[in-house]
Amino acid sequence: MAKLNKNFIIYLLISIAFICISPYVFEDYGMRILNNIFIFIILAVSYNLINGITGQLSLEPNGFVAIGAYVTALALLSEDMKWELFQLEDPSPWVLGLNLDLIPALLLSGVVASAVAFVLAVPVFRVRGDYLAIVTLGFGFIIKVLAINSPEVTNGSIGLNEIPSVINVYWTGGIAIVTVILILNVVYSKYGRAMKAVRDDEDAASAIGIDTFKIKTLAFITSAFFEGIGGGLLAVLLTTISPDLFTFFLTFQLLIIIVLGGLGSMSGAIIGTVLVIGGSEWLRFLDSSMNIFGYVTDAHPGLRMVVFSLVLIIVMLFAREGIMGKKEFSDIFRKKK
Amino acid sequence: MILEIKDITKSFGGVVAINDTTFHINKNEIYGLIGPNGAGKTTMFNIITGNYKPNSGKVILDGKDITNKKNYNIVKYGIARTFQNIRLFSSMSVKENILIGLQNAANYTYIESIFRLPRFFSQEKKIAKRADEIIEFLNLTEYKDELATSLSYGIQRKVEIARAIATNPKLLLLDEPAAGMNPNETHDLAQLLFQIRDKFDITILLIEHDMKFVNHLCDRVMVLDYGKTIFEGHIEDAIKDEEVIKAYLGDFKHA
């Protein structure tokens, strides 16, 4: 691990420098995408912990992101705002009383999400493989239905808006860096090794003294904690949230990111995020009409997604394990003896 | 006496895999479990390591009843095993595989690992040192950073044994350790097992079909057939025993 440190500090300094100068380089639109990328890095890296490192195909992040988004949104909205927003039903008293600053609000989001994860772990980790995917998929739907049908807490399908926009790139970037560091700390510890052991061979892991249920639950809770925080940041960035925002599509997007980057590689998750979130914005020019050497094409809305899917197929054909496989940046530059 | 098996019976549906078996293993003994395929040897392993619950009977390790303990807890009581078909962690290096065995020796909490508190570093250093000792003892130093599953069969066996030893067991269970090895490798393995027993103060229980290997290595053997004990005692007597010859070794006279 000492070997990793030097490279790691260099990456860290580059990232911090990048975040510091970014407001002077990019315009509003660029900054918005950058914020989005940082939030998705938080989500992808934490999702990768349960899905890539621990090898449990779970499809629940949209649920945890939704929980985080609602908790942060409710904590940041003032009492007056809540009276104004809630039109279907009066907000319940504890919703009115919930009033926090950004950092405590985000932490609360994380804690609530991981508490839900803890309760969920008991039924979820009784099953393995495909069944696990179905059970966790159901959880995402339940959260959405709950959000629609609890107007006294979530304002139902109208959602919450005018959430105070109190973040900038220093917040998103800073929290993304902290998240990556903390998750890497887990990965490079005995707990991280145990998670990988569970992924490689669950029976052998248990035969060597690993309480696999406990390890899976730890990974799940940790992942939920950061997904909750990411959800909170997303709510603040968008300033408007509604149950429709947290559909399975969000999970699907995260799944694409980590599979593209390489399941089990945190560097891969970061590259994947930049490619998927940044790339799909950059490819936007394909949707409008283009002038190719004087030949003007019609506008083809959706062409962007076609090209994007093609790129995905090509990557998966030539790099089965994703761009990074299971490696990290530091593995590539480490000299072989 | 390190391990005591008392009246163990295990059936799967209508099939009785182990029928009222009793035996014991003395400390620092190398004990062989032999018999034809399907005799219930691996089932017995799975009962001792807590993978199966017996229908009746008791497993007592060093005076403690471990019959219904979960398999990952049994490791803490001091039993480690290897598998018939080698099961190493495929994405990990040799050293990481052995570090997994030292999982319970590293004493720090999840929170301490997330925030990299001092105990994390001291404990990681401790188990890394221990792993290096085990690696050196088993002559695996040159492979320690290699991906475990990329190595030859014989080396993988050694790594699996190393991983089991890392859990600091009192009793080591080896399921066909010499399978797929040539006579030279088998001979080296036998020497290695003697060394392991002496250096780590371990008792060994093994399943094996290579009779020469068993003969060379084991102090006592038990012969199982259709879940029943047909012989227990010294190997020299086993190979002369009528019933053992009929059930397992093969009868040359009537062949």
Chai-1 contact restraints between the chains, C-beta under 6 A:
chainA,res_idxA,chainB,res_idxB,connection_type,confidence,min_distance_angstrom,max_distance_angstrom,comment,restraint_id
A,L182,B,I114,contact,1.0,0.0,6.0,A-B,restraint_1
A,N185,B,I114,contact,1.0,0.0,6.0,A-B,restraint_2
A,N185,B,R116,contact,1.0,0.0,6.0,A-B,restraint_3
A,V186,B,I114,contact,1.0,0.0,6.0,A-B,restraint_4
A,S189,B,S113,contact,1.0,0.0,6.0,A-B,restraint_5
A,K190,B,Q103,contact,1.0,0.0,6.0,A-B,restraint_6
A,K190,B,A106,contact,1.0,0.0,6.0,A-B,restraint_7
A,Y191,B,Y110,contact,1.0,0.0,6.0,A-B,restraint_8
A,Y191,B,S113,contact,1.0,0.0,6.0,A-B,restraint_9
A,R193,B,L99,contact,1.0,0.0,6.0,A-B,restraint_10
A,R193,B,I100,contact,1.0,0.0,6.0,A-B,restraint_11
A,K196,B,S91,contact,1.0,0.0,6.0,A-B,restraint_12
A,A197,B,F89,contact,1.0,0.0,6.0,A-B,restraint_13
A,A197,B,I100,contact,1.0,0.0,6.0,A-B,restraint_14
A,D200,B,F89,contact,1.0,0.0,6.0,A-B,restraint_15
A,D200,B,S90,contact,1.0,0.0,6.0,A-B,restraint_16
A,D200,B,S91,contact,1.0,0.0,6.0,A-B,restraint_17
A,D201,B,R87,contact,1.0,0.0,6.0,A-B,restraint_18
A,A204,B,R87,contact,1.0,0.0,6.0,A-B,restraint_19
A,S206,B,N71,contact,1.0,0.0,6.0,A-B,restraint_20
A,S206,B,Y72,contact,1.0,0.0,6.0,A-B,restraint_21
A,A207,B,N71,contact,1.0,0.0,6.0,A-B,restraint_22
A,A207,B,R81,contact,1.0,0.0,6.0,A-B,restraint_23
A,I208,B,I100,contact,1.0,0.0,6.0,A-B,restraint_24
A,I208,B,G101,contact,1.0,0.0,6.0,A-B,restraint_25
A,G209,B,Y72,contact,1.0,0.0,6.0,A-B,restraint_26
A,G209,B,V75,contact,1.0,0.0,6.0,A-B,restraint_27
A,G209,B,Q103,contact,1.0,0.0,6.0,A-B,restraint_28
A,G209,B,N104,contact,1.0,0.0,6.0,A-B,restraint_29
A,G209,B,T167,contact,1.0,0.0,6.0,A-B,restraint_30
A,I210,B,Y72,contact,1.0,0.0,6.0,A-B,restraint_31
A,D211,B,Y72,contact,1.0,0.0,6.0,A-B,restraint_32
A,L218,B,Y110,contact,1.0,0.0,6.0,A-B,restraint_33
A,K326,B,S91,contact,1.0,0.0,6.0,A-B,restraint_34
